[in-house]
Amino acid sequence: MKRTISAVEARQNLGDVLSGVLYRNDEVVIERAGRPVAAVVSMRLYERIVRQRNEMLDLIEKAQSVNAD
């Protein structure tokens, strides 16, 4: 479940937030002054995002080297 909470609520309920992410695969957006500043997601999702980002950066690098002329 994706939900949004304030930074104060996140600080007061960090254990519950982490349990939700771990056991229910929650995705929690943390806001400060009504603006999103961070997200808490499972390590599995985070690792997938990092892996995909690195793959895209590698592709961009390869395309730049092929088109260097």
CORSULSUL-V875557 format. One record per pair of residues at least 4 apart in sequence whose ideal C-beta (glycine too) atoms are under 6 Angstrom apart, sorted by sequence separation. I is the first residue (numbers start at 0). GAP is how many residues later the second one is. D is the distance in whole Angstrom. If there is no record, write none. Layout:
BEGIN
i: (I:I)
gap: (GAP:GAP)
d: (D:D)
END
This chain:
BEGIN
i: (4:8:12:18:19:30:40:42:4:20:30:31:40:19:9:28:29:28:16:27:26:24:20:9:20:6:16:0:1:2:3:5:6:3)
gap: (4:4:4:4:4:4:4:4:5:5:5:5:5:6:7:7:8:10:11:12:14:17:19:20:21:23:23:25:25:25:25:25:25:27)
d: (4:6:6:6:5:6:4:6:5:5:5:5:6:4:6:5:5:5:5:4:5:6:5:5:6:6:6:5:5:6:4:6:5:6)
END
